[in-house]
Amino acid sequence: MKSAIRFALLALVLVVIAMVSALTAMRFAIHGQEVTVPPVVGLSPAEAERSIAGAGLQMSIERQYYSPKVPEGKIMSQLPPPGAKVRRGWQVRVAQILGPTRVAIPDVTGQSEHAAELNIRRRGLDVASIAQVETPGIPPDQVLAQNPTANTQEVLAPKISLLVTSAADAEAFVMPNFAGQPLGSVSRTLQDAGFRLGNVSVAAAPADADQTAGGATPASASPPSATPAEPSPASIIASQSPAAGQKVMAGAVVSFEVR
């Protein structure tokens, strides 16, 4: 009995030692991959990239700003800050100073989005963002406003945000059931609602079920016409496409089969 207890205690001690060893090894492995972020504020982008790469990290220039006070081409800020502990291969994001403003902000209001982008990039600037707004009475794809405005002097970043008009969404309808109604009145209703009349065809006449006992067609019965009659405003709608109940957009084409 005593030997069994001793054996159990020994096994428990060995398990605890194994767990502590594993946790210690994992901690050393994790901390062994950590590096300290070097200070790069005030350096040129090339100097900053060499310093960051030497620490086993990566650099990304995410922001560019104009400033008459900070020398051109220097790093203005960084994230993570200097001295921070990060994993090897981590990305350090920096902001670069472009010096004082040397370009004039163009006036691109009233231009199309494409023309405005070309005008902006031709001057060495960039498009920060493009927002769209539906404006009644103003054609779509037209620059309504910009930020910063034209000829602004104190510009912080070489980017311009645009507000562009967008086309109005087409109005949606539920297709009604026109079966049994005259083609003429339905056509006028559709056109007044902004729809277009598509193909109108005549439904084939059903075969005459009245036959003689011998299966022959009665002599008094006239043979069916080889060519169906042309549709007229008085023709009655037998079927439609799109079908009744379907969702359709304004301007859609509606076709009918009449009899």
C-alpha positions as CSV (number, residue, x, y, z in Angstrom):
1,M,0.0,0.0,0.0
2,K,2.8,2.4,1.0
3,S,4.7,1.6,-2.2
4,A,1.6,2.4,-4.3
5,I,1.2,5.8,-2.6
6,R,4.9,6.5,-3.1
7,F,4.6,5.6,-6.8
8,A,1.6,7.9,-7.2
9,L,3.4,10.8,-5.5
10,L,6.4,10.2,-7.7
11,A,4.3,10.2,-10.8
12,L,2.6,13.4,-9.7
13,V,5.9,15.1,-9.1
14,L,7.2,14.1,-12.5
15,V,4.0,15.5,-14.2
16,V,4.4,18.8,-12.4
17,I,8.1,19.0,-13.4
18,A,7.2,18.3,-17.0
19,M,4.6,21.0,-17.1
20,V,6.9,23.6,-15.5
21,S,9.6,22.7,-18.0
22,A,7.2,23.1,-20.9
23,L,6.0,26.4,-19.7
24,T,9.5,27.7,-19.2
25,A,10.6,26.5,-22.6
26,M,7.6,28.2,-24.2
27,R,8.3,31.4,-22.4
28,F,11.9,31.5,-23.5
29,A,10.8,30.7,-27.1
30,I,8.3,33.5,-27.1
31,H,10.6,36.1,-25.5
32,G,13.4,34.9,-27.6
33,Q,11.5,36.2,-30.7
34,E,10.8,39.6,-29.2
35,V,12.8,42.6,-30.3
36,T,13.0,46.2,-29.2
37,V,11.7,48.9,-31.6
38,P,14.5,51.3,-32.5
39,P,13.9,55.1,-32.5
40,V,13.6,56.4,-36.1
41,V,12.0,59.9,-35.7
42,G,14.2,62.5,-37.3
43,L,15.9,60.0,-39.6
44,S,15.5,59.8,-43.4
45,P,13.3,57.0,-44.8
46,A,16.4,55.1,-46.0
47,E,18.1,55.4,-42.6
48,A,14.9,54.5,-40.8
49,E,14.4,51.4,-42.9
50,R,18.0,50.2,-42.3
51,S,17.6,50.7,-38.6
52,I,14.2,48.9,-38.5
53,A,15.4,46.0,-40.8
54,G,18.5,45.6,-38.6
55,A,16.2,44.9,-35.6
56,G,14.3,42.2,-37.7
57,L,11.3,44.4,-38.3
58,Q,9.5,45.9,-41.3
59,M,8.7,49.6,-42.1
60,S,5.7,51.0,-43.8
61,I,5.3,54.7,-44.7
62,E,1.5,55.2,-44.1
63,R,1.2,59.0,-43.9
64,Q,2.9,61.9,-45.5
65,Y,2.5,65.5,-44.3
66,Y,3.6,69.0,-45.3
67,S,5.4,71.1,-42.6
68,P,7.5,74.2,-42.9
69,K,9.1,73.5,-39.5
70,V,10.3,69.9,-39.9
71,P,13.1,69.2,-42.4
72,E,11.9,67.6,-45.7
73,G,12.1,63.8,-46.0
74,K,12.4,63.1,-42.2
75,I,10.4,60.7,-40.2
76,M,7.9,62.6,-38.1
77,S,6.3,59.8,-36.0
78,Q,6.3,56.1,-35.6
79,L,4.1,53.3,-34.2
80,P,4.9,51.2,-32.1
81,P,7.0,53.8,-30.2
82,P,10.7,53.4,-29.5
83,G,11.6,50.9,-26.9
84,A,8.4,48.8,-27.3
85,K,8.8,45.0,-27.3
86,V,7.3,43.4,-30.4
87,R,7.6,40.1,-32.2
88,R,10.3,39.7,-34.9
89,G,8.9,40.6,-38.3
90,W,6.4,43.2,-36.9
91,Q,5.6,46.2,-39.0
92,V,6.6,49.7,-37.8
93,R,4.3,52.4,-39.3
94,V,5.8,55.8,-39.8
95,A,4.8,59.2,-41.1
96,Q,7.1,61.2,-43.4
97,I,7.5,65.0,-43.7
98,L,7.4,66.4,-47.3
99,G,8.6,69.9,-46.3
100,P,6.6,73.1,-47.0
101,T,3.7,73.0,-49.4
102,R,4.9,73.6,-53.0
103,V,1.8,72.7,-55.0
104,A,-1.4,74.6,-55.6
105,I,-4.6,72.7,-54.8
106,P,-6.6,72.6,-58.1
107,D,-10.3,73.3,-58.4
108,V,-11.9,70.0,-59.7
109,T,-15.5,70.8,-58.8
110,G,-17.8,70.2,-61.7
111,Q,-15.5,67.7,-63.3
112,S,-16.1,64.0,-63.7
113,E,-14.6,61.7,-61.2
114,H,-12.0,60.4,-63.8
115,A,-11.0,63.9,-65.0
116,A,-10.7,65.1,-61.4
117,E,-8.4,62.2,-60.5
118,L,-6.2,62.8,-63.5
119,N,-6.0,66.5,-62.7
120,I,-5.0,65.8,-59.0
121,R,-2.4,63.2,-59.8
122,R,-0.9,65.3,-62.6
123,R,0.1,67.8,-59.9
124,G,1.8,65.3,-57.7
125,L,-1.1,64.9,-55.3
126,D,-3.2,61.9,-54.5
127,V,-6.9,61.1,-53.9
128,A,-7.6,60.4,-50.2
129,S,-11.2,59.2,-50.5
130,I,-14.2,59.4,-52.7
131,A,-17.7,59.7,-51.2
132,Q,-20.9,59.5,-53.3
133,V,-24.2,61.3,-52.8
134,E,-27.4,61.2,-54.8
135,T,-28.4,64.8,-55.6
136,P,-31.6,65.5,-57.5
137,G,-31.1,67.9,-60.5
138,I,-27.4,67.3,-60.8
139,P,-26.0,64.8,-63.3
140,P,-24.2,61.7,-61.9
141,D,-20.4,61.3,-61.9
142,Q,-19.7,65.0,-61.1
143,V,-17.5,66.4,-58.4
144,L,-19.8,68.3,-56.0
145,A,-17.1,69.3,-53.4
146,Q,-13.5,68.8,-52.5
147,N,-11.4,69.0,-49.3
148,P,-9.1,70.9,-49.2
149,T,-10.7,73.5,-51.4
150,A,-9.0,75.1,-54.3
151,N,-5.9,77.3,-53.7
152,T,-5.8,76.4,-50.0
153,Q,-2.4,77.5,-48.5
154,E,-2.1,75.6,-45.3
155,V,-2.3,72.0,-46.5
156,L,-1.3,69.2,-44.1
157,A,-1.3,66.2,-46.5
158,P,-0.8,65.8,-50.3
159,K,-4.3,64.2,-50.7
160,I,-7.7,65.5,-51.7
161,S,-11.0,64.0,-50.8
162,L,-13.9,64.2,-53.3
163,L,-17.7,64.2,-53.0
164,V,-19.1,62.9,-56.3
165,T,-22.8,62.8,-57.3
166,S,-24.3,59.3,-58.0
167,A,-27.1,58.1,-60.2
168,A,-30.5,57.7,-58.5
169,D,-31.5,54.1,-57.9
170,A,-34.1,52.8,-60.3
171,E,-37.6,52.5,-58.7
172,A,-38.8,49.0,-58.1
173,F,-42.3,47.7,-58.7
174,V,-44.3,44.5,-58.3
175,M,-45.6,43.3,-61.7
176,P,-49.4,43.3,-61.7
177,N,-51.5,40.6,-63.5
178,F,-52.7,41.9,-66.9
179,A,-54.3,38.6,-68.0
180,G,-57.7,39.1,-69.5
181,Q,-57.2,42.8,-70.2
182,P,-57.1,44.5,-73.6
183,L,-53.7,45.1,-75.0
184,G,-54.3,48.7,-75.9
185,S,-55.2,49.9,-72.4
186,V,-52.4,47.9,-70.8
187,S,-49.9,49.3,-73.2
188,R,-50.9,52.9,-72.3
189,T,-50.7,52.0,-68.6
190,L,-47.2,50.6,-68.9
191,Q,-45.9,53.5,-70.9
192,D,-47.3,56.0,-68.4
193,A,-45.5,54.1,-65.6
194,G,-42.2,54.2,-67.4
195,F,-42.1,50.7,-68.8
196,R,-41.4,49.6,-72.4
197,L,-43.6,47.3,-74.5
198,G,-41.7,44.3,-75.7
199,N,-42.7,41.5,-78.0
200,V,-46.4,40.9,-78.6
201,S,-47.3,37.5,-80.1
202,V,-50.6,35.8,-80.8
203,A,-51.3,32.5,-78.9
204,A,-52.0,29.5,-81.0
205,A,-55.7,28.6,-81.3
206,P,-56.6,25.4,-79.4
207,A,-57.4,22.3,-81.5
208,D,-61.1,21.7,-82.1
209,A,-62.2,18.9,-79.8
210,D,-65.6,18.4,-81.5
211,Q,-65.0,15.5,-83.9
212,T,-67.3,12.9,-85.3
213,A,-67.6,9.4,-83.9
214,G,-65.3,8.1,-86.6
215,G,-62.7,10.7,-85.6
216,A,-63.1,12.8,-88.8
217,T,-63.6,16.5,-88.6
218,P,-67.1,17.6,-89.5
219,A,-67.5,18.9,-93.0
220,S,-69.1,22.1,-91.7
221,A,-66.1,22.9,-89.6
222,S,-63.7,25.4,-91.3
223,P,-60.0,24.4,-91.3
224,P,-57.8,26.4,-88.9
225,S,-56.0,29.4,-90.3
226,A,-52.3,28.7,-91.1
227,T,-51.3,32.3,-90.2
228,P,-52.5,33.6,-86.8
229,A,-54.2,37.0,-86.7
230,E,-52.1,40.1,-86.0
231,P,-52.4,41.5,-82.5
232,S,-54.5,44.6,-82.1
233,P,-55.4,47.0,-79.3
234,A,-58.5,44.9,-78.8
235,S,-56.6,41.7,-78.4
236,I,-56.9,40.1,-74.9
237,I,-53.8,39.3,-73.0
238,A,-53.3,35.6,-72.3
239,S,-49.9,35.6,-70.6
240,Q,-47.1,38.0,-69.8
241,S,-43.4,38.2,-69.2
242,P,-42.2,39.1,-66.5
243,A,-44.9,37.1,-64.7
244,A,-47.3,38.7,-62.3
245,G,-45.9,39.2,-58.8
246,Q,-42.2,39.5,-59.9
247,K,-40.1,42.4,-58.8
248,V,-39.2,44.7,-61.8
249,M,-37.3,47.9,-62.1
250,A,-38.6,51.1,-63.8
251,G,-37.9,51.0,-67.6
252,A,-38.1,47.2,-67.8
253,V,-39.5,45.6,-71.0
254,V,-42.8,43.7,-70.7
255,S,-43.8,41.2,-73.4
256,F,-47.3,39.7,-73.9
257,E,-49.0,36.8,-75.6
258,V,-52.5,37.7,-76.8
259,R,-55.6,35.9,-78.3
